[in-house]
Amino acid sequence: MMKVILPIIMVNLLLSTAAYSQCTVYGSVSNGAWSAYYNGADENFTMSELEEKAAYECRMSNRGYDCEKILSSNSSGWWAITTGTDQDGYVVMGLANGLESENEAINSSQKTYIKEGGSIGRGYYETTAWYVR
């Protein structure tokens, strides 16, 4: 009897952990609107439900009329997004996911932002970080 119960417990544990650490980010390169949704302590959505919520939030609440999925992942850890503009005024975004520390995620998203043409030294930019379990 114990041989049957243990594998069932392990499968349930793996399934609940996999669903728990899901996150998706949608963004608009037209105006810099973005939205991230992830499973929290009291929530357990499927990835497609998270994607629907993030896309809706980006379009409606943040007025991003051309929001597209930037990233969906099962990576737990620190996530960060840096948004701003390049030297010509076009929106640029840099994203980092699943890193060990908040500072590491912020630095990584800013490096990606710069690699994409964004400028940290001049002009407006913003970085936001969050933790996904």
C-alpha positions in Angstrom: 0.0 0.0 0.0 2.8 2.4 0.9 4.5 1.8 -2.5 1.4 3.2 -4.3 0.8 6.2 -2.0 4.4 7.6 -2.2 4.5 8.0 -6.0 1.0 9.6 -6.0 2.2 12.1 -3.4 5.4 12.9 -5.4 3.4 13.4 -8.6 1.0 15.8 -6.8 3.9 17.7 -5.3 5.6 18.1 -8.6 2.4 19.2 -10.4 1.6 21.8 -7.7 5.1 23.1 -7.7 5.3 23.4 -11.5 2.0 25.4 -11.6 3.0 27.6 -8.7 6.1 29.1 -10.3 4.6 30.2 -13.6 4.8 33.8 -14.8 4.1 35.7 -18.0 4.9 39.2 -19.1 3.1 41.2 -21.9 4.3 44.5 -23.2 3.6 47.2 -25.8 6.6 48.6 -27.8 4.3 51.5 -28.9 3.9 53.1 -25.5 5.8 51.0 -23.0 2.8 49.6 -21.2 3.4 46.2 -19.6 1.8 43.7 -17.3 3.0 40.6 -15.5 0.9 37.9 -13.9 2.1 35.0 -11.8 0.8 32.4 -9.4 0.8 33.6 -5.8 0.2 32.1 -2.5 -3.6 31.9 -2.9 -3.7 31.5 -6.7 -3.1 28.6 -9.0 -3.9 29.5 -12.6 -2.8 27.7 -15.8 -0.3 29.4 -18.0 -3.0 30.2 -20.6 -5.1 31.9 -17.9 -2.1 33.9 -16.7 -1.4 34.9 -20.3 -5.0 36.0 -20.8 -4.9 38.1 -17.6 -1.6 39.7 -18.5 -2.7 40.6 -22.0 -6.0 42.0 -20.8 -4.3 44.1 -18.1 -1.7 45.4 -20.5 -4.3 46.4 -23.1 -7.0 47.8 -20.7 -5.4 49.2 -17.6 -2.1 50.3 -19.1 -3.6 51.4 -22.5 -1.2 49.2 -24.5 -3.1 48.7 -27.7 -0.6 46.4 -29.3 0.5 44.3 -26.3 2.4 41.1 -27.1 3.8 38.3 -25.0 7.4 39.0 -24.1 8.0 35.9 -22.0 6.2 33.1 -20.3 8.2 30.8 -18.1 8.1 28.3 -15.2 11.2 30.0 -13.7 11.1 30.7 -10.0 13.2 33.4 -8.5 13.5 37.2 -9.1 12.2 38.7 -12.3 12.7 42.3 -13.4 11.7 44.5 -16.4 13.4 47.8 -17.5 11.4 50.0 -19.8 12.4 53.3 -21.4 13.4 54.7 -24.8 16.3 54.6 -27.2 18.0 57.7 -28.6 15.3 58.1 -31.2 12.5 57.9 -28.7 11.4 54.4 -29.5 10.3 52.1 -26.6 12.9 49.6 -25.5 12.4 46.8 -22.9 14.8 44.5 -21.1 13.6 41.5 -19.1 15.3 39.1 -16.7 13.7 36.0 -15.1 14.4 33.3 -12.5 17.5 34.9 -10.9 18.7 34.4 -7.3 18.6 38.0 -6.1 16.6 41.1 -6.7 19.8 43.0 -7.6 20.9 40.3 -10.0 17.5 40.5 -11.8 17.6 44.3 -11.9 21.1 44.4 -13.3 20.4 41.7 -15.9 17.2 43.5 -17.1 19.1 46.8 -17.4 21.9 45.1 -19.3 19.4 43.6 -21.8 17.7 47.0 -22.0 21.0 48.6 -22.9 21.8 45.8 -25.4 18.5 46.6 -27.1 19.4 50.2 -27.5 18.1 51.8 -24.3 20.0 54.4 -22.3 20.4 54.4 -18.5 22.5 57.5 -18.4 20.0 59.9 -20.0 16.3 60.0 -20.7 13.6 58.3 -18.8 13.7 54.6 -17.8 12.1 52.5 -15.1 13.0 49.1 -13.6 10.5 47.0 -11.6 11.4 43.7 -9.9 9.2 40.9 -8.3 9.6 37.5 -6.9 8.0 34.3 -8.3 7.9 31.2 -6.1 
